[in-house]
Amino acid sequence: MFKTFTIISKNVKVVSRNWMYVALLAILPLIFIFATSLLLDSVDSENVEIGIVSDSNSPPIKEIIPEANFIEYGSFEFCKEDLKSGAVPVCIDTPKGSDIANMEIYFDNSKLFLSKYAKQYVSEKILEKQLTMFELTLDEVLFKMNHLEENVDLAKEELEMVLSELIVQEKRIIEHQENLSEIKEEFDESHSDVKENQELMRENIKTFGEASENLEGNITEFRERNEKLRMQIESIKPVLEETLPPDEYEEVEEELNSTLKTLDLIDKNLEVLESTGYYDDPDSMLEDFDNAVETLDKMAILFEELDDELEKGIEIMQKNQERSKEMLEEIEKGKEDLDEIKGEIESASEGGAVLHDAFEIDESASYLFFPLIFILIIAFTSIILSNIIIAEQTHKKSYIKEMATPTGDSIFLFCDFFVALSIVVIQIAVLLLLGEYLFNLNILSNLLYIFPVSILVASVFVFTGMSIGYVVKSKNISILISTFALLFLIVFSDLIVPRQLSGNILRIITGINPFVIAEKLLFNKMVFSETIKSAGLYMALLGFFLFTLIIFSYFCKKVGKYKIMKS
Amino acid sequence: MEIIFLDDILKKYRKNKVLNGLTLNVEKGEILGIMGKSGCGKTTLLKGLIGMINYDSGKIYFNGEKINILNKNFLRNRVGFASQENMLYEELTLMENIVYYGKLYNLKKSEIIENASQLLGLSGLSNSKRLLIKNFSGGMKKRANILVSLVHDPDVLILDEPTTGLDPILRSSIWEYILKINKQGKTVIVSSHLIEELQEYCTNVAFMHRGRILGKYDIKDKEKFSEETLNKIFIKWLS
């Protein structure tokens, strides 16, 4: 144990007495993280310069993206030249009078990511404009459809009223028809009786004519007799009043008055008989009778026709009712279709797919990129530092002298690792404090997770750098290989191409990249204060890498020693 | 009395036989100079003697005990080694180097301090023990290098061309230091290609050629170690 402490103490002294290490490991990463955060915070799609070719003073794109940086060109050829030289990533050709739908947009596809950002920025703005226009159109369509729906409702109400009136009318006509049928029936009965007895009645009228010649004398005689009677009654009344007791007289007088009224009635009847005039004109009576029969015949025909007309009217009413019902059904169906279309339009106007930000987090690039930059610095420091320490050590003659001592390689291996890791741990601590206080990430509250994970990842990187340092004889080549190892880790990560966009093989490679695993493990904890689901699996994988690298670096040390001995 | 005996040693790097049937015995207390052309196998021989490499075949005896891969640390604890180049950490002081290497040889701090005070007196570096090695002069570095090789009090000190690159005055001061060490009872094995040095300071000289010891000669034995002998050896080397 004391041997280990001695070697560590020696390593610390050797490292700490070289100011270049301090500069490399303490100052440069700090400068790097500040510079990176400044750079990242200045990133904005609005900075994209857009070349526009237009013979119009206000091309539509200027209305769509008024805040953009536009560079105007006289012709498309000039714009294309600048596109090729990288001066602008987008060229928009907008001939005079063209609208949003007729713009020709050219992106610099030779610069993959810039092109994607520019495409996303311009497309997003155009889409926003188109969506606004679409929403306005939909609102207008909806307004008109609502109006149409109101009209349809009104028409339906009107039609329903017409239908109900038709039903009422039909009932009335049916009632009239029934009444008419009854009257007609009675009429037909009377009419047939009249027809049957027409000749007999004509004979009777003729007979009545002959008898009416004596009627006038008889009426005069009746009137004279009535007058005599009235006078006799009037004359007898005072006699009876005097002779009879009052009670009896009252009864008699009542009888006498009644007789007088009867006589008045007879007079009136005689007047009526006289007023007909038939008694002195029997021919006229016969003519009137014939006319009356003829009228009755016509009435019978009229009744028949009226009955037919009513029947037809009922039929028409029923047909109209049917048509009204059909029309109502059609209107109902049309209204349903209208509602359906309206619903679709309304749901379309409500947006359909709505884009949301799933998390309420600080979206500044320096905040979101901190875990990545943190891992990047740790990976850089761990690999390069451990490699430099080992490369420096193996190129000293003291390394050969150490080989001649009775101290095992494993002890040296552990001590080298411990010293390199100690320096990285200092850096981890400084960076985590920066993350907490400068970038406001959730670090200190999750320190029990973040710190061990950082140490685990750093250990993997340290052993990577150490292995290269032990096995590669040339110091420069060793540092170069370490740099390439670091580049390899970076290239097969999210830094250049997001792994979600890559193919299966590349995704597997990036999936087991310790750099990516570390970023996955730390990002969620630092940003969301949450542990990712497969954290245990990833940590086990890192543990496996660490174990493999310990064994590998031990063999690298042996191989390196053999090479030194041989030389 | 024999302290080291190498018997029929073979060491190959791929097909190249660097040591080819080498046999050598080293007497206790002697200063043995090993001389040979560059590439004759001197350094490989010495690396094997300090336990840094394993020979492919042959036997090594140290104080009569056979050395194998399992008891290599036995050899390491009894042999000290210094090369022509500085093997100390330049960023550490001399004392820090002494303590560091002492600990690697499993010594207690008290033992290290005790040994160091004696060795510092012997090397004349007592006043420089708190200085960083990178601030030492060339001669001081050589002496410091040898001093640290003795911190674990080995029986045998192996020096690989210890005076290379030094001026004659510094060379003689280093040899004086080696002689002092030898007088402390340490056996010293020195490789060099400077025959005059070996003639002047060694008790015996062994000549190496193509991985073999051509012969080991006592400097004081004028009959064997003569001008004629040297000429024969040089003719053999040239052929």
Chai-1 contact restraints between the chains, C-beta under 6 A:
chainA,res_idxA,chainB,res_idxB,connection_type,confidence,min_distance_angstrom,max_distance_angstrom,comment,restraint_id
A,K3,B,K103,contact,1.0,0.0,6.0,A-B,restraint_1
A,T6,B,Y100,contact,1.0,0.0,6.0,A-B,restraint_2
A,T6,B,K103,contact,1.0,0.0,6.0,A-B,restraint_3
A,K10,B,Y100,contact,1.0,0.0,6.0,A-B,restraint_4
A,K13,B,L92,contact,1.0,0.0,6.0,A-B,restraint_5
A,V14,B,Y89,contact,1.0,0.0,6.0,A-B,restraint_6
A,V14,B,E91,contact,1.0,0.0,6.0,A-B,restraint_7
A,R17,B,E91,contact,1.0,0.0,6.0,A-B,restraint_8
A,K397,B,E85,contact,1.0,0.0,6.0,A-B,restraint_9
A,K397,B,M87,contact,1.0,0.0,6.0,A-B,restraint_10
A,S398,B,M87,contact,1.0,0.0,6.0,A-B,restraint_11
A,S398,B,L88,contact,1.0,0.0,6.0,A-B,restraint_12
A,S398,B,Y89,contact,1.0,0.0,6.0,A-B,restraint_13
A,K401,B,M87,contact,1.0,0.0,6.0,A-B,restraint_14
A,M403,B,M52,contact,1.0,0.0,6.0,A-B,restraint_15
A,A404,B,I50,contact,1.0,0.0,6.0,A-B,restraint_16
A,A404,B,M52,contact,1.0,0.0,6.0,A-B,restraint_17
A,A404,B,F81,contact,1.0,0.0,6.0,A-B,restraint_18
A,T405,B,L104,contact,1.0,0.0,6.0,A-B,restraint_19
A,T405,B,Y105,contact,1.0,0.0,6.0,A-B,restraint_20
A,P406,B,N73,contact,1.0,0.0,6.0,A-B,restraint_21
A,P406,B,R76,contact,1.0,0.0,6.0,A-B,restraint_22
A,P406,B,N77,contact,1.0,0.0,6.0,A-B,restraint_23
A,T407,B,L104,contact,1.0,0.0,6.0,A-B,restraint_24
A,M565,B,I53,contact,1.0,0.0,6.0,A-B,restraint_25
A,K566,B,Y13,contact,1.0,0.0,6.0,A-B,restraint_26
